[in-house]
Amino acid sequence: MPIKVFVVDDSAVVRTFLADTLAAGGLEVAGTAADPLFAWPKMQSNWPDMVVLDVEMPRMDGISFLRKLTSKCGFATLLDPHGGRPASAGLGALMSERPTPVVMCSTLTEKGCQTTLDALAAGAVCFVTKPKLGLRQFLGERSNGLVEAVRAAARANLRVLHVAAVPASAPVQKRPLLPTPGALAEATDRVAAIGISTGGVQSIEVVLRHLDRTAPSIVMVQHMPEHFTASFAARLNTVCELEVLEARDGDRVLNGRVLIAPGGRHMTLRRSGAHYPVEVRDGPLINHHRPSVDVLLRSVAACAGRNALGLVMTGMGDDGARGLREMREAGAHTAAQDEASSVVFGRGHQAGAADDVVPLGGIAAWLRQAAMRPLRR
């Protein structure tokens, strides 16, 4: 049976192109609508397996609709677009009985980036981006990532996704970071390299919230396009005790700091005396991604070797499998997130590469404990 997809976007042109792309990719378009208020009655009559949802729409934005979809009683207050009357009170329960993955479809704007990240934190599985310029050409390309995103989201473990979603909280008070002079030269501190993809926005927040400034330094690739990683890092920096930054070329690795590879550019680690700075560079797509997890992890294997920790978390595909294996062969301690707690499980991640398989709730503890293990001979 083909995957049934419902498309919600306020642009008729975009709806047509999205529907054509999905159909050409072997997916069934269950219906389309200009906004959530029109979508809901159509969805009731032909409930989809997936929803592709625009972020910014005039009458109800995508994140508000998403929150109602994931709420047990949210649709008790959804208005009928024709009569303005409340929809039946039992509609929210229908969604809880038939959980439906959502893929957000957003434009590359500062506002769009932030709203999309809020939507991911609220329970969307993943997103695809629409450029402001060249939109028609992008939507007509079969390689725009939409079909792959929908297929990956269709495999998502929604129970894990909603457990991983963390409610907003007050910003964390931070202490200034203090470098440890000479520690890396003596190979006593560790650098942790993390690769993460689909489901990562929620999952990595769970991990970082449980680490403090004594945690090992972290370099990380989260599969995201440019513009999004700056907002992503800023969001994490407000809710974690760690310092979280979108990496710039030459930034130093420090305990208590997380450097996230900027979208659209590769990040690698290099050694400079007693320090590990990062390099941020352009380059071709690797494993269909830029930044690529493999690019980062292979550089960590080469530069830090047994002084490193390697971790690959939730996400589709196998980007990171080769790099994690090279880290293990170089003497690093390695781990992969287990299938039960992954939103989307990439089986290639564990192909002979991981020493340990760890649930999401145990990853922070694994990082702390692995950082204290003796170096491998």
N, C-alpha and C positions, 0 to 999 in steps of 0.2 A: 504494500500500500504506500503510495506517495505521501510525503509530509504535506499536510494542509496548512497554508499560511494565510493570515489575514493582514492586509496592509492598511495603515492609518497614516495619511499625510495630507496636508491641506492643499497641496499643489496637484492639480489634475494631471499635469505633464509628468511629474515625479511618480505618481501612482501608476500611470500607464507604463513607464519605463521599468519601474520596480517589478510590476506584475509580469511584464514580458521577460525580464531577466530571470525571475524565479521559475516561470514556466519553461524557459529554454534550458534551465538547469535540472529539469525533471521533477520539479515541485508543483504541487497543486495550489492554485490561488483560490482560497475559499471565499474571498470577497475583499472589497476595498471600501474605504470611507474617508471623508474629508476631515473628520475630527472624531474624538472619542464619543461624543454625544450621539452622532450618527452611527458609529461603529457598534455600540453595545447591542441594540436590537437585532442587527444583522448577525452578530456573533452568537446570540442566543439560538437563532434558527439553524445555524450550521457552525457548531463550535470548532474552532481551529486547533491544530496541534501547536502552532506558533503564531506570534504576533510581531510584525515589523512596525515599529512605532516612531513617528517623527517626534522630535524634542519640543520645538517651538511651534505652537498652533494657537489661533486667536481665542477660541472659546474655552478650551481646556488644554493646558500644556501636557506633554507626554509624561512627565514625572508625576503629576497629579493623577492621571489615569492609571499609571503603573501602581501607585500607592493604593488606589481603589481596587485594582485587580488583585493585589496581594493582601488586602484586608478582608477579614471574614464578614464584615458588615458594611464595607465601604460603599456598595452600590445602593444602599438604602437611601442615600442622599443624591444619587445621580439623577439629573433632571431629564425628563422626556423632551427631546428637541422640538417637538411639535406643540405640546400642550403645556410645558413647563411644570408638569406634575412629577412628584418623586416616583422613581422606578420602584418595582416591588421589592419588599424588604428582604426577600430570600435570595436575591441575585448574588450577593457577596459570598454566600455559602456555596453557590454553584462553583465559583472560582476556587474555593478552598477544596472542594471535592474533585475538581478537574484542573489541577495546577497547570499553567500554560507558560512556557518560556517566552521571554520578550527580548527582542533584539532592537536596540535603539538606533535610529538613523538621524545623524546630526550634521550640522554644518561646521566648518573649521573656523569658528569665531570664539573669542574669549568667553562670551556669555554661553555659547553652545557647549564649549568644553566643560565649564563648571556645572552646567545643568546636566550634561551627560554623566559626569562623575557622580553627581547626586543621585541620578537614576540608577547607576550601577550599584551604589551603596544601598539603594532602596530595594534592590532585588532583580534588576535587569541582568541578563546573562552576559551580553557583550554588545558591541556597537559597530556600525560602519559609518564612515564619514562621507559627507557630500561637500565637494568644493564649492565656494561661492562663484568662481569663474570656471567655465568649461563644464557646467553641470550636465548639459545634454550629452556631451561626448563621454563623460564619466559614466553616466547611467546606462549608456549604450554599450559599454565595454563588458564583456563576459568575465573579465579578470578583476572586476571591482571589489571582489571579496564578499559580496552579499550572499551568494549561494553557500559558500564555505562557512560563513558565520551562522547561517540558519541551520545548516546540517550539524554543526558543532553544538549549537544551542539546543537542538532537538535531543541531544544525548545528555543534556545537563542534568545533574542531580539537584533538583530544586529544593529538596529538603535540606541539603547541606548549604545551598545558597542562602536560604532564609535564616538558617542558624548562624551563618557567617556574617550576615548583615549586622553592622554595629550601629546602634542609635547615636545621633549626634550628642556631643557633650561639650562642656566648657573647655576652652583651650588649656593645655597643660603648661604649668609654670616650668621654665627651663633654666638649668644652670649653665654657665659658660663651659665650653669644651676646653680641656687642657691637654695638649699633646704629651705623650710619654717619651721623653728624649731617649733615643738609642734603643728602645725596646724592640723594634722590628729588626734592628741590626743583630740583636742577640737571639732573634727568632723565638721570643717568649709570647708576643701577642699574635693573634690570628686575624686573617682577613677572610670574611665569609662572602662567597659569591652565590647569588640567588638568581634563578631564572623562573619566570612565571608568565602565564598567558591568560587564557579565558578563565574567568572567575577570580582573577588575581586581585582586583580592586578591593573586594571584601576580605579575601583570605589573608592578604599581606597585612592588612590593618589589624586583624586578630593577632597576628604574630608580633608585630611591632609594639602594640599596646602592652605586651607582657615582657618587654625588654627595657632595661634602664641604661644609664650612661656607662655602666661597667661592661656592657655587651661588646662582643668583638666588632670591629669595623665591618661594614657591609657595603658591597657593590652589587648593583641589581639591574637586571633587564626585565622590564614589564613590556610586553608587546603593545605599543601604542604609537599612533602617528604623531607628527610634530604638533606643537601647541598644547597637546593634552598632558604631556608629562610635567610641564611646569605647574599646571593646576593640580595635578595628582600629588606632586611632591609637597606643594604648599598645603594641601589638605592634610596629608599625613603629618606634616610638621606641627600642625596645630593640635593634634590629638595624641601625639606620642611624646614621651620624654626625650627620645633620641632626636638629634638634629637631622632632618631629612631635606636633601637638596637635589634639584636637577643638576647633574654634573656639568661642569665646565672643564675645558681642556686645562690640565695642570692641577686640578683640585687634589688635595692630599687625602689619603685614607687615614682616619683617626678612630679610635675607640669611641663608641657612642654616636657615630655619624653614619648616615646612609646616603650613598650617592646613587642616583637613579639615572640610567642612560637616557639622554634626550631623544624624544621621538624623531625618527628620520635620520639618525646618526648612530654609528657603531661606537661602543666604548670598550677600551682595553686597559689592562693594568700594566704598568711598567715599574721597574725598580730604579731608584736613584739614591744610592748610598744607603742610609738607614731608613729611607722613606719609600712609600708606594704612592706615586701620583697616578692619575688616570689620564688617558688620551682619548679625546673625542674627535672622531674623524668621519668624513663622508666615505662612501664606498658602495659597492654593488649589494643587492639583496642577497642574503645568505639564508638558505632554507625558507625562502619567500619572505624574509623579515629583515628590517633595518630599523632599530637595533636587533641584533641576533644574540640569543643566549649562548650559542656555540662560540661566537667570536669572543665574548667576554670570558667564558669559562676556560677556553683554550689558552688565553693570555694569562689567566691566573695560574693555570697549571704550569706554564713556562716560567713565570716570574716568582711565584710564591711557593710552588711545589707542596711539600709536606707541611708547610706553615699555613696552609689554607683549609677552609671548609667549603664544601660544595653542596648545593641544595637545589633541586628542581621541584617546583610545585605544580598546582593545577594548570591545565591547558591542553589544547588540541595539538596534534602533530608531534614531531620528535625533535624539534629544535632544542638543543641542550643535551641530548643523549650522548653525542660524541664528545662534547666538552666535559661532561661529568665523568665519562669513562677515562679521559685523559687526565683529569684531576686525580682520580683514584690511582691510576698507574704512576702518577708523580708523587704519591704518598699522602695525598690529602684525605681527610675523613669526608665521606660523602653520604647523602641521604636523598630520598625521594618521598614526596607526600603520598600517602596510601590512596587506593582507589575509593574506599568507602567515604573519605572526607573530601575528595576532589570534586569540584563542580563539573569539570570535564577531565577525563583521565586519558593522558597520552601514554600509551603502553610503551612506546619507544624510550621513555624517560628512564626506565628501570632495566634496560637491556644490558646486564652485566656491569652496571655503572655505580649502583648504590650499595654502600655497606649496610645501611639501615633503611627501613620503610616505616615512616612515621605519620600518625594522624595529625590533622591540623592543630588540634589542641595541645599536642606535644612538641611542636616544632620549636617554640621559644626555648623550652627546657633542653631540647636536643642541642641547640646552638650554644647555650651556656655550658652544658656538660662536655660537648665535643671540643670546645675551646680550651678546656682544662685537661684533656687527655694528653698523655705523653706523645711526643712526635714519633712518627713511624721511622723505623730504621731504613 
